[in-house]
Amino acid sequence: MADARVLKILLGDVPVGHLTGFHDGKSLFAFDDSYIDLGPSRPILSLSFNTPGDEEATERKLREIYSSRMKLPPFFSNLLPEGVLREYMVKRLKIHHDREFDLLMALGASLPGAIRALPADELPQAAINYRPGTTHASPDETPLKFSLGGSQLKFSMIERGGRFTLADGTDEWIIKPPHPTHPNVPANEYTMMLLAAAAGIQTPEVRLVKLDDIDLRGLTGLSIPQWETSAYAIKRYDRTAEGRVHAEDFAQVFNIHADQEYKATNYDTIGRLIFDLFPNRFEQLAEFIRRLVVNILIGNGDAHLKNWSVIYKDKVTPQLSPAYDLVSTIHYVQNDSLALNLGGEKRFESIDESHFDRLARRMEAPPKFVLDIVKEAVTAAQKEWPGIIREAGLPENICDYLYRFWGGLSDLLRVKQ
């Protein structure tokens, strides 16, 4: 029998289950009986394993065995870095790009949200049934602190005395160095986040940080163009003085792998889920609509499932996390469009009142409520954005591109100069 390695999954300090990885590439996840027995008050690992208000249906999901081959089951796969960040990590760790269990085991002490995946000292029954000769994972000697999703290089750091460094302890900030090929991405993202806040969207604290104030020693393989002088910094909302706060992205909510983040669903379905399952449903729906409007107005074609997240501040109540990864992508991607369909449409310039009306009806939400939120967000942008853009120091070519872009939007969404 081939050996296997086992990871104990913790949500905060609560044992949730065990994930077993076999040498043939198969993995199994099973919830612990102790977690299931907590009943409706148990902290939520993911809405994909939970049917709010229906404990019987939730228990059925929690008693299933979740298996996958090569990739981990979607919830765990989505905890791992993607794209160039994954390439950076697998080279550092000297593991194969596709061996996700190896990557999770290396990064398990520093995952997003309140999840930890630690070497187990016990064998789950599900793994015994599958492979009786299973052995256990041994602790990794060099735990890393880079396990952030997304395709751009980013690092979790702490700030002390105005300098940002990698260190043990509570990570406070995510630092994104300049992009190796696309110019001015830090200034772009910083400004778009300021615009979002001015439109009424909940955002974390953000900064533009001088590269000289970031300790990049030991971060080999970085490619920073000579003309770039700043990095983008965003305060982590899943780390607080009281400890970690659990969160999950919508790829985890919909139980799909990251390679389906642009195609598995649409904004109508996301909105319907929020309106159906989230407490304070009108408040949360308004936040969702404002974010859709801002993504259109800034020309952000990257608001896919992994760039929307749910946070559980009290461990059981879902709500939209603060916004993140807002970038004006139209400056870099010719003829870019929305990442997902909105009311059956993806082209920025084609979206008008009819698409928001269709969105409202699919969510079974009042169309007038949805349209009023749209108009309020556009009015706020009209009033606040020009001044913010000037003060933020956004490069002139990006400003000019945005102004021309606004002129091509529908009457409902046009920000006039």
C-alpha positions in Angstrom: 0.0 0.0 0.0 1.2 3.5 -0.8 1.9 5.8 2.1 -0.1 8.9 2.7 0.1 12.1 4.6 -2.5 13.6 6.9 -3.3 17.2 7.7 -5.6 18.3 10.6 -7.8 21.2 9.5 -8.4 23.8 12.2 -10.8 26.8 12.0 -9.3 29.1 14.7 -8.8 26.6 17.5 -11.8 24.4 16.5 -10.8 21.0 14.9 -12.9 20.7 11.7 -11.6 17.6 9.9 -8.7 15.8 8.3 -7.3 16.0 4.8 -5.4 13.0 3.5 -3.1 13.1 0.5 -2.0 9.8 -1.1 1.1 9.3 -3.3 -1.1 8.5 -6.3 -2.3 12.1 -6.2 -5.7 11.4 -4.7 -6.8 13.4 -1.7 -9.7 12.9 0.8 -11.3 15.3 3.2 -13.7 14.3 6.0 -15.2 16.3 8.7 -14.7 15.2 12.3 -17.7 14.0 14.3 -16.8 16.5 17.0 -17.3 19.4 14.6 -20.6 18.0 13.2 -21.9 17.5 16.8 -21.5 21.2 17.6 -24.8 21.7 15.7 -26.1 25.0 14.2 -23.7 27.1 16.4 -20.6 25.5 14.8 -18.3 28.1 13.1 -18.8 28.0 9.4 -15.9 26.6 7.3 -17.7 27.4 4.0 -21.1 28.1 2.7 -20.5 25.2 0.2 -20.7 22.8 3.2 -23.6 24.7 4.8 -27.3 25.2 4.2 -28.3 28.1 6.4 -31.5 27.4 8.3 -31.6 23.7 7.5 -29.5 21.7 9.9 -30.5 18.4 8.5 -29.3 19.3 5.0 -26.1 20.8 6.5 -25.4 17.6 8.4 -25.8 15.5 5.2 -23.1 17.7 3.5 -20.8 17.4 6.6 -21.0 13.6 6.6 -19.9 13.3 3.0 -16.4 12.4 2.0 -14.9 14.9 -0.4 -12.3 13.5 -2.8 -10.2 14.8 -5.7 -7.2 13.7 -7.8 -4.0 15.8 -8.3 -5.8 19.0 -7.3 -7.2 19.3 -3.8 -11.0 19.5 -3.3 -12.0 23.0 -4.4 -12.2 24.6 -0.9 -8.6 23.7 -0.1 -7.3 24.3 -3.6 -8.5 27.9 -3.5 -6.5 28.5 -0.3 -3.3 28.2 -2.5 -1.5 30.9 -4.5 -2.1 31.0 -8.3 -0.2 32.1 -11.4 3.2 33.8 -10.9 2.9 33.6 -7.1 2.5 29.8 -7.3 5.5 29.5 -9.7 7.5 31.6 -7.2 6.5 29.3 -4.3 7.0 25.9 -6.0 10.5 26.9 -7.1 11.3 28.0 -3.6 9.9 24.8 -2.1 11.3 22.6 -4.9 8.0 20.8 -5.4 5.9 20.1 -8.5 3.5 22.8 -9.7 0.5 20.4 -9.6 1.2 18.7 -6.3 -1.3 20.8 -4.3 -1.1 18.7 -1.1 2.6 19.4 -0.9 2.0 23.1 -1.3 -0.8 23.2 1.3 1.4 21.2 3.8 4.2 23.8 3.3 1.9 26.8 3.8 -0.6 25.3 6.2 0.3 27.5 9.2 -0.2 30.8 7.3 -3.3 30.4 5.2 -5.9 33.1 4.4 -8.7 33.6 7.0 -8.7 31.5 10.1 -7.8 28.2 8.5 -4.7 26.1 9.5 -3.7 22.8 8.0 -1.2 21.1 10.4 0.5 17.7 10.3 -1.9 15.2 12.1 -1.0 12.6 14.7 -4.1 10.5 14.0 -5.5 8.8 11.0 -9.1 9.5 9.9 -11.4 6.6 9.3 -12.1 7.7 5.8 -8.4 7.3 4.9 -8.2 3.9 6.7 -11.1 2.7 4.5 -9.4 4.0 1.4 -5.7 3.0 2.2 -5.2 0.9 5.3 -1.4 1.3 5.3 -1.5 5.1 5.6 1.3 7.0 7.5 1.3 10.5 8.8 2.8 13.8 7.6 5.9 15.0 9.4 6.1 18.7 10.5 7.8 21.0 8.0 11.0 22.5 9.3 10.7 25.8 7.4 7.2 27.2 7.5 6.5 30.0 5.0 4.3 33.0 5.1 3.4 33.6 1.5 0.0 31.8 1.1 -2.1 34.5 -0.6 -4.2 33.9 -3.6 -4.0 35.8 -6.8 -1.8 35.8 -9.9 0.4 38.8 -9.0 3.3 38.5 -6.6 2.3 39.7 -3.2 3.7 39.2 0.3 2.3 39.3 3.8 4.3 41.6 6.0 4.3 43.6 9.2 5.0 47.3 9.5 7.3 48.7 12.3 8.5 52.2 12.3 7.5 52.9 8.7 9.3 49.8 7.3 7.7 46.6 6.0 9.3 43.2 6.7 8.6 39.5 6.6 8.5 38.3 10.2 6.9 35.8 12.5 3.8 37.0 14.4 0.6 38.6 13.2 0.8 39.6 9.6 -0.7 43.0 9.1 -0.3 44.0 5.5 -0.3 42.6 2.0 2.4 44.2 -0.1 2.3 44.1 -3.9 5.5 45.1 -5.7 5.3 46.7 -9.1 4.2 44.5 -12.0 7.2 43.4 -14.1 5.5 44.4 -17.4 2.4 46.6 -16.7 3.4 50.1 -15.6 2.0 51.9 -12.6 -0.1 49.1 -11.3 0.5 50.1 -7.6 -0.7 53.7 -8.3 -3.6 52.3 -10.3 -4.9 49.9 -7.6 -4.3 52.5 -4.8 -6.4 55.1 -6.7 -9.2 52.7 -7.6 -9.6 51.7 -4.0 -9.9 55.4 -3.0 -12.5 55.8 -5.6 -14.4 52.8 -4.4 -14.4 54.1 -0.8 -15.7 57.5 -2.1 -18.6 55.6 -3.8 -19.7 54.1 -0.5 -17.9 50.7 -0.7 -16.3 49.2 2.4 -12.5 49.0 1.9 -9.5 48.3 4.1 -6.8 50.9 4.7 -4.5 51.2 1.6 -1.2 52.9 1.0 1.4 53.6 -1.6 4.7 52.6 0.0 8.2 53.6 -1.2 10.2 50.6 -2.3 13.0 51.8 -0.1 10.7 51.2 2.9 10.2 47.5 2.1 12.8 44.9 3.1 13.0 42.7 0.0 16.1 40.8 1.1 15.7 37.1 0.5 12.9 37.5 -2.0 14.8 36.2 -5.0 13.3 36.3 -8.5 11.6 39.7 -8.2 11.7 41.7 -11.4 11.1 45.4 -10.7 11.4 47.9 -13.5 13.8 50.7 -12.8 11.3 53.5 -13.3 9.0 52.1 -10.5 9.4 53.6 -7.1 6.4 52.4 -5.1 4.5 49.3 -4.1 0.9 48.9 -3.1 0.0 48.0 0.5 -3.4 46.9 1.8 -4.3 46.2 5.4 -5.4 42.6 6.0 -9.0 42.3 7.1 -8.5 38.7 8.1 -5.9 39.5 10.8 -6.8 41.6 13.9 -5.4 42.2 17.3 -7.8 39.6 18.7 -6.6 37.0 16.2 -7.5 35.6 12.8 -10.9 36.2 11.2 -12.3 33.5 8.9 -13.1 34.4 5.3 -13.6 32.5 2.0 -13.8 33.6 -1.6 -16.7 32.9 -3.9 -14.9 30.2 -5.8 -14.9 28.3 -2.4 -18.6 29.3 -1.8 -19.5 27.8 -5.2 -17.2 24.8 -4.8 -15.2 25.3 -8.0 -11.5 25.2 -8.8 -9.7 28.5 -9.6 -9.5 27.7 -13.4 -13.3 28.1 -13.5 -13.3 31.5 -11.8 -14.3 33.4 -15.0 -16.9 30.9 -16.2 -18.6 28.9 -13.5 -21.4 31.4 -12.8 -22.5 35.1 -13.2 -23.1 38.2 -11.1 -26.9 37.5 -11.1 -26.3 34.2 -9.3 -23.9 35.8 -6.8 -26.5 38.5 -6.0 -29.2 35.9 -5.6 -27.0 33.9 -3.1 -26.3 37.1 -1.1 -30.0 38.2 -1.1 -31.2 34.7 -0.1 -28.6 33.7 2.5 -27.1 36.8 4.1 -28.6 38.5 7.1 -29.2 42.2 6.6 -30.0 41.2 3.0 -30.8 44.7 1.7 -27.7 46.2 3.2 -25.6 43.5 1.8 -27.3 43.7 -1.6 -26.7 47.4 -1.7 -23.0 46.8 -1.1 -22.9 44.2 -3.9 -24.6 46.6 -6.3 -22.3 49.4 -5.5 -19.3 47.2 -6.2 -20.8 46.2 -9.6 -21.2 49.8 -10.5 -17.6 50.7 -9.4 -16.2 47.8 -11.3 -17.9 49.0 -14.4 -17.0 52.7 -13.9 -13.3 51.9 -13.4 -13.2 49.4 -16.2 -12.2 46.4 -14.0 -12.3 43.2 -16.0 -10.8 41.1 -13.2 -13.7 40.9 -10.7 -13.9 37.2 -11.0 -15.1 34.7 -8.3 -11.8 34.8 -6.3 -11.9 38.6 -6.1 -15.2 38.5 -4.1 -15.1 37.2 -0.6 -17.3 36.4 2.4 -16.2 37.1 6.0 -17.5 35.6 9.2 -16.8 38.2 11.9 -18.8 36.3 14.5 -17.8 32.9 13.0 -21.3 32.0 11.8 -22.8 35.1 10.0 -21.8 35.6 6.4 -21.3 39.1 5.0 -19.3 40.6 2.1 -15.7 41.1 3.1 -14.1 44.6 2.5 -13.3 45.1 -1.2 -9.9 44.2 -2.7 -8.1 43.8 -6.0 -9.8 46.7 -7.7 -7.8 47.7 -10.7 -8.6 49.6 -13.9 -7.7 46.8 -16.3 -8.8 48.6 -19.5 -5.5 50.4 -19.5 -3.7 47.1 -19.9 -6.1 44.8 -21.7 -7.5 46.0 -25.1 -11.3 45.7 -25.4 -11.5 44.3 -21.9 -15.0 43.4 -20.4 -16.5 42.4 -17.1 -15.2 39.1 -15.8 -18.7 37.6 -15.4 -22.0 38.2 -17.1 -24.3 40.9 -15.6 -27.9 40.6 -16.7 -26.7 38.7 -19.7 -24.0 41.2 -20.8 -20.3 41.6 -20.2 -19.3 44.7 -22.4 -18.9 47.7 -20.2 -20.3 50.1 -22.8 -23.5 48.1 -23.3 -24.7 47.8 -19.7 -27.7 50.0 -19.0 -30.8 50.1 -16.9 -32.3 47.0 -18.6 -29.4 44.8 -17.3 -29.8 46.0 -13.7 -33.6 45.4 -14.1 -32.9 41.8 -15.3 -30.4 41.4 -12.4 -33.0 42.5 -9.9 -35.7 40.1 -11.2 -33.3 37.2 -11.2 -32.4 37.9 -7.6 -36.1 38.4 -6.8 -35.2 41.8 -5.4 -37.1 45.1 -5.9 -35.9 46.6 -9.2 -36.4 50.1 -7.9 -34.2 49.4 -4.9 -31.4 48.1 -7.2 -31.7 51.0 -9.6 -31.7 53.6 -6.8 -28.4 52.1 -5.5 -26.9 52.3 -9.0 -27.8 56.0 -9.3 -26.5 56.8 -5.9 -23.1 55.3 -6.6 -22.9 57.1 -10.0 -23.8 60.4 -8.3 -21.1 59.9 -5.7 -18.6 59.1 -8.4 -19.6 62.2 -10.4 -19.1 64.4 -7.3 -16.0 62.9 -5.7 -13.9 61.1 -8.2 -12.3 63.9 -10.3 -10.8 65.5 -7.2 -9.6 62.2 -5.8 -7.9 61.3 -9.1 -6.1 64.6 -9.2 -4.9 64.3 -5.6 -3.9 60.7 -5.8 -1.3 61.5 -8.5 -2.6 58.9 -11.0 -0.4 59.0 -14.1 -1.9 61.2 -16.8 -2.2 58.5 -19.4 -4.4 56.4 -17.1 -6.5 59.5 -16.2 -7.0 60.3 -19.9 -8.0 56.7 -20.6 -10.5 56.7 -17.8 -12.1 60.0 -19.0 -12.5 58.7 -22.6 -13.9 55.4 -21.2 -16.5 57.2 -19.2 -17.7 59.0 -22.3 -18.5 55.7 -23.9 -20.7 54.3 -21.1 -24.5 54.4 -21.1 -26.4 57.4 -19.9 -27.1 55.6 -16.6 -23.4 55.0 -15.8 -21.7 57.9 -17.5 -19.5 60.1 -15.3 -19.5 63.5 -17.0 -16.5 65.8 -16.9 
